[in-house]
C-alpha cells in the first residue's frame, strides 16, 4: 500500500502532530505540579539598583559613529545601472 503523492504532505503533517502530542502528553504526566501558574505583570517593571561595576549607559550620550564608504542605495530598477 503506497501513499499517493497528493496525500504525502498531509500524512507527514499528521505524523508530526501525533509525535508532538505524544511528547507534550508525556511531559505533562511527568511535570505535574500542585502550584498554580503565575504570570509576571509586565506593566510594573522591577526596579533594580545599579551596582558599582555596572553603570547606566544612555543611548543619547554615546558619540555618533562615522560610517566609511559610499552610502547604500538599493537598486530598485535593475535595468538601469
Phi, psi and omega in degrees: 000121181252150176273129180293153184296329180292330184261002185297316181292324179292323178294319178296318178298318179295321180294316179295322178296315180295319178294320179295320178294322179294318179293318179294321178295319177295320178293326179291322180292323182276341185254032180294134182221138181275348182279143178287156179282132180240128179262145179282140177272109184280350180289327179258118181279153178275120181274118177241135179284135178291138179277172184293326183274347178247107179263156181281129179248122178264137184294324182291338182276350182284144180290150179292151182264134178271124180264125181259132178116178181285144177291150181282126176237115182292143179274095182278340178235099186294342181285336179262122179233000000 
